[in-house]
Amino acid sequence: MSLPAHTPLSAAEAAERAGVPLRDDRHAAVAATADHILAVVSRLRELDLADVPTAASYQPDGR
């Protein structure tokens, strides 16, 4: 399920709720960046990592 794209207004509102008010000239750039990040995360979630060992099992000395 994909989320609707961020608009400059929705980016400004989200930033305000998070306590990070944005200058007016940053709204569009933040909306585009948020959409890009969400698209990348969505692709990563599609990866099948069932046979990949957990990071906790990594041994730097190879044992």
Secondary structure in CASP SS format (residue, H / E / C, confidence):
PFRMAT SS
TARGET T0000
AUTHOR 0000-0000-0000
METHOD secondary structure of the structure
MODEL  1
M C 1.00
S C 1.00
L C 1.00
P C 1.00
A C 1.00
H C 1.00
T C 1.00
P H 1.00
L H 1.00
S H 1.00
A H 1.00
A H 1.00
E H 1.00
A H 1.00
A H 1.00
E H 1.00
R H 1.00
A C 1.00
G C 1.00
V C 1.00
P C 1.00
L C 1.00
R C 1.00
D H 1.00
D H 1.00
R H 1.00
H H 1.00
A H 1.00
A H 1.00
V H 1.00
A H 1.00
A H 1.00
T H 1.00
A H 1.00
D H 1.00
H H 1.00
I H 1.00
L H 1.00
A H 1.00
V H 1.00
V H 1.00
S H 1.00
R H 1.00
L H 1.00
R H 1.00
E C 1.00
L C 1.00
D C 1.00
L C 1.00
A C 1.00
D C 1.00
V C 1.00
P C 1.00
T C 1.00
A H 1.00
A H 1.00
S H 1.00
Y C 1.00
Q C 1.00
P C 1.00
D C 1.00
G C 1.00
R C 1.00
END
